[in-house]
Amino acid sequence: MRYQHIPAVILDWAGTAVDFGSLAPVAALQRIFQENGVPITAAEAREHMGVLKRDQIRSICAGERVHNEWSRLNGQPPVETDVERLVTEFLPRQAEILAEFSAAIPGVSDTVNAWKAAGLRIGSTTGYTRELLDVVIPVAARDGYSPDASVTPDEVGGGRPKPFMCYRNAILLGAYPLWRCVKIGDTPSDIAEGINAGMWTIGITATGNEIGLSRCEWETLPTGKRTALEREAAQRLTGAGAQFTAASLADCTEILDEIERRLAAGEKP
């Protein structure tokens, strides 16, 4: 299909386009909290995934268990100076391991290149800072994935669920109106970002944060277990407002075709 009504698709990075399972942020977050004497679980690291990392660390510190354990260890609850210090420690930790987790998810490069050939512009948003995303971009490019534009929260004055990164992508791509554009991501904050920008939204289940398994772990699960996990992830993403869900980015072409038909019929998100 040649896309006449959808001008652009805005993709998330980790868990959607690269880093099957969105593993890199979890590893770095767990490491810095461990080093500060308050280990966190993978679930705690994933709960607020997708937002600017400073906001995510602040939310983790505000969680009841972490808040209480930090207070017990330090004699006072975590304050903003603690958040800033953790962010300072997080950035180099994340940079150290990021390239290891930045391979394109299977099927992404071929799918995105086919979308480009069909007339779509490809933008991207992230919870990473520009410094961190600049580590990811060349690794993904070696796997054949290169979006036409990339925007980070520190470049627009705020991360998800604010829609500012989507707005900046639209400007860079010359894509409008925004209600014809599509946002694809694997976290509730991705979906909120797209909704707040007035876009159609697609949530990603199998490769993303809501399931959080490596490709090897995922592929070795029994089919029934995979189906159940996908269903649960889809429910969380639709609960956040996603209009559609798919197992992976490679499974989104039929959804884009459906959105194209609905736009042609005059429908808006």
GUDO-43163 format. One line per 4 residues: number of its first residue (from 1); for each residue z, x, y of C-alpha. Coordinates in Angstrom, 1 decimal. Layout:
BEGIN
NUM) Z/X/Y; ... $
% end
This chain:
BEGIN
1) 0.0/0.0/0.0; -0.8/1.1/3.5; 2.2/0.3/5.7; 1.1/-1.5/8.9 $
5) 4.4/-3.1/9.9; 7.0/-0.5/9.0; 6.7/2.4/11.3; 9.5/4.6/10.0 $
9) 12.1/5.0/7.3; 15.4/6.8/8.2; 17.0/8.6/5.3; 20.5/10.0/4.7 $
13) 20.7/13.5/3.2; 23.5/14.2/0.7; 23.5/11.7/-2.2; 20.2/10.1/-1.0 $
17) 17.6/12.8/-0.6; 19.5/15.9/-1.8; 22.7/16.8/-3.6; 22.7/14.4/-6.6 $
21) 26.2/12.7/-6.5; 27.0/14.0/-3.0; 29.1/16.8/-4.5; 29.2/19.4/-1.7 $
25) 31.4/17.5/0.8; 33.9/16.6/-1.8; 34.2/20.2/-3.1; 34.8/21.6/0.5 $
29) 37.2/18.8/1.5; 39.3/19.2/-1.7; 39.4/23.0/-1.1; 40.8/22.9/2.4 $
33) 43.4/20.3/1.7; 44.5/22.2/-1.4; 44.8/25.4/0.7; 47.0/23.4/3.1 $
37) 49.4/22.3/0.3; 48.2/18.7/0.1; 45.7/18.3/-2.7; 43.4/15.3/-2.5 $
41) 41.6/13.4/-5.2; 37.8/13.1/-5.3; 38.3/9.4/-4.6; 40.2/10.2/-1.4 $
45) 37.5/12.6/-0.3; 34.8/10.0/-0.9; 36.5/7.0/0.6; 35.1/7.6/4.2 $
49) 32.0/9.6/3.2; 29.0/9.5/5.5; 30.8/9.6/8.8; 31.1/12.7/11.0 $
53) 33.3/15.2/9.1; 35.9/15.3/11.9; 36.3/11.5/11.6; 36.4/11.7/7.8 $
57) 39.2/14.3/7.9; 41.1/12.3/10.4; 40.8/9.2/8.1; 41.9/11.2/5.1 $
61) 45.0/12.4/7.0; 45.8/8.8/8.0; 45.7/7.6/4.3; 49.2/6.6/3.2 $
65) 49.6/9.1/0.3; 48.2/12.1/2.3; 50.1/11.1/5.4; 53.4/10.9/3.4 $
69) 52.8/14.1/1.5; 51.8/16.0/4.6; 55.0/14.7/6.4; 57.2/15.7/3.4 $
73) 55.7/19.2/3.3; 55.5/19.9/7.1; 58.4/17.8/8.4; 56.1/15.7/10.5 $
77) 53.0/13.6/10.0; 49.5/15.1/10.6; 48.5/15.1/14.2; 45.2/15.7/16.1 $
81) 45.8/19.4/16.3; 46.1/19.5/12.5; 42.8/17.5/12.2; 41.1/20.0/14.5 $
85) 42.4/23.0/12.5; 41.3/21.4/9.2; 37.8/20.8/10.7; 37.7/24.5/11.8 $
89) 38.6/25.5/8.2; 36.2/23.0/6.7; 33.0/24.2/8.4; 32.8/27.7/7.0 $
93) 34.0/26.4/3.5; 31.2/23.8/3.5; 28.6/26.3/4.7; 29.6/28.7/1.9 $
97) 28.7/26.3/-0.9; 26.2/24.0/0.8; 23.0/25.8/-0.3; 24.2/25.5/-3.9 $
101) 24.2/21.7/-3.6; 21.1/21.1/-1.4; 18.3/20.7/-4.0; 16.2/17.6/-3.6 $
105) 17.1/14.8/-5.9; 14.4/14.3/-8.6; 11.6/12.1/-7.4; 12.4/12.4/-3.7 $
109) 9.7/14.8/-2.7; 6.9/13.0/-4.5; 8.1/9.6/-3.2; 8.5/10.7/0.4 $
113) 5.2/12.5/0.5; 3.5/9.3/-0.9; 5.2/7.3/1.9; 3.9/9.7/4.5 $
117) 0.4/9.4/3.1; 0.8/5.6/3.3; 1.5/5.8/7.1; 5.3/6.1/7.3 $
121) 7.2/8.5/9.5; 10.4/9.9/7.9; 13.5/10.5/9.9; 17.0/11.5/8.8 $
125) 20.7/11.2/9.7; 23.8/12.8/8.3; 27.5/13.3/8.5; 26.9/17.1/8.7 $
129) 26.9/19.0/12.0; 23.6/20.7/13.0; 25.1/24.0/11.9; 25.6/22.7/8.4 $
133) 22.3/20.7/8.2; 20.4/23.8/9.1; 21.6/25.3/5.8; 20.4/22.3/3.9 $
137) 16.9/21.9/5.5; 15.2/25.0/4.2; 16.6/24.6/0.6; 15.2/21.0/0.5 $
141) 11.9/22.2/2.0; 11.5/24.6/-0.9; 11.7/21.6/-3.2; 9.0/19.8/-1.2 $
145) 11.2/17.6/0.9; 10.8/17.8/4.7; 11.5/14.8/6.9; 9.6/14.5/10.2 $
149) 12.8/14.4/12.2; 16.5/15.2/11.7; 19.4/14.2/13.9; 23.1/15.1/13.6 $
153) 26.2/13.4/15.1; 27.0/16.3/17.4; 23.6/15.9/19.0; 24.0/12.3/20.1 $
157) 27.7/11.9/20.9; 28.9/10.1/17.8; 28.4/9.6/14.1; 28.3/6.6/11.8 $
161) 28.8/3.7/12.0; 27.4/4.2/15.6; 23.6/3.8/15.6; 22.9/6.7/18.0 $
165) 21.3/9.0/15.4; 18.9/6.2/14.4; 18.1/5.7/18.1; 17.3/9.4/18.5 $
169) 15.2/9.4/15.4; 13.2/6.5/16.7; 12.5/8.4/19.9; 11.5/11.6/18.1 $
173) 9.2/9.6/15.7; 7.8/7.2/18.3; 8.9/4.4/16.1; 9.6/0.9/17.5 $
177) 10.8/-1.8/17.5; 13.8/-0.9/15.5; 13.8/-4.2/13.6; 10.7/-3.0/11.8 $
181) 12.4/0.3/10.7; 14.3/0.9/7.5; 17.6/2.8/7.0; 18.3/4.1/3.5 $
185) 21.6/5.7/2.5; 24.3/5.8/-0.2; 27.5/5.0/1.6; 28.9/1.9/3.4 $
189) 28.8/3.9/6.7; 25.0/4.5/6.2; 24.6/0.7/5.9; 26.7/0.1/8.9 $
193) 24.7/2.6/10.9; 21.4/0.8/9.9; 22.8/-2.6/10.7; 24.1/-1.5/14.1 $
197) 20.7/-0.1/14.9; 19.1/-3.5/13.9; 17.2/-2.1/10.9; 16.6/-3.2/7.4 $
201) 19.0/-1.5/5.0; 18.8/-0.2/1.4; 21.8/1.2/-0.4; 21.4/3.9/-3.1 $
205) 23.6/3.7/-6.1; 23.0/6.1/-9.1; 22.5/9.4/-7.1; 25.0/8.7/-4.4 $
209) 28.6/8.9/-3.3; 29.6/5.4/-4.6; 29.2/6.8/-8.2; 29.7/10.4/-7.4 $
213) 28.5/12.1/-10.6; 26.4/15.1/-11.0; 22.9/14.7/-12.5; 24.1/16.1/-15.8 $
217) 27.2/13.9/-15.9; 25.1/10.8/-15.1; 22.3/11.5/-17.6; 24.8/11.9/-20.5 $
221) 26.5/8.6/-19.9; 25.8/5.7/-22.3; 23.2/3.3/-20.9; 25.8/0.5/-20.7 $
225) 28.2/2.6/-18.7; 25.5/3.6/-16.3; 24.5/-0.1/-15.8; 28.1/-1.1/-15.1 $
229) 28.6/1.8/-12.6; 25.4/0.9/-10.8; 26.4/-2.7/-10.6; 29.8/-1.8/-9.1 $
233) 28.2/0.5/-6.6; 25.6/-2.1/-5.6; 28.3/-4.6/-5.0; 30.2/-2.3/-2.7 $
237) 27.0/-1.5/-0.7; 25.9/-5.1/-0.5; 29.4/-6.0/0.5; 28.9/-3.5/3.4 $
241) 25.8/-5.5/4.4; 22.9/-3.8/2.5; 20.0/-6.2/2.1; 18.7/-4.3/-1.0 $
245) 20.0/-1.6/-3.4; 18.2/0.8/-5.7; 19.3/3.4/-8.2; 17.6/6.3/-6.3 $
249) 15.2/6.9/-3.5; 12.3/7.1/-6.0; 13.0/3.4/-6.8; 12.6/2.2/-3.2 $
253) 8.8/1.9/-2.9; 8.7/-1.7/-4.3; 11.5/-2.6/-1.8; 9.5/-1.1/1.1 $
257) 6.5/-3.1/-0.1; 8.6/-6.3/-0.1; 9.9/-5.5/3.5; 6.3/-4.9/4.6 $
261) 5.3/-8.3/3.3; 8.3/-10.0/4.9; 7.5/-8.4/8.2; 3.9/-9.5/8.0 $
265) 5.2/-13.0/7.5; 7.2/-12.7/10.7; 10.7/-12.1/9.2; 13.3/-9.9/10.8 $
269) 16.4/-8.3/9.2 $
% end
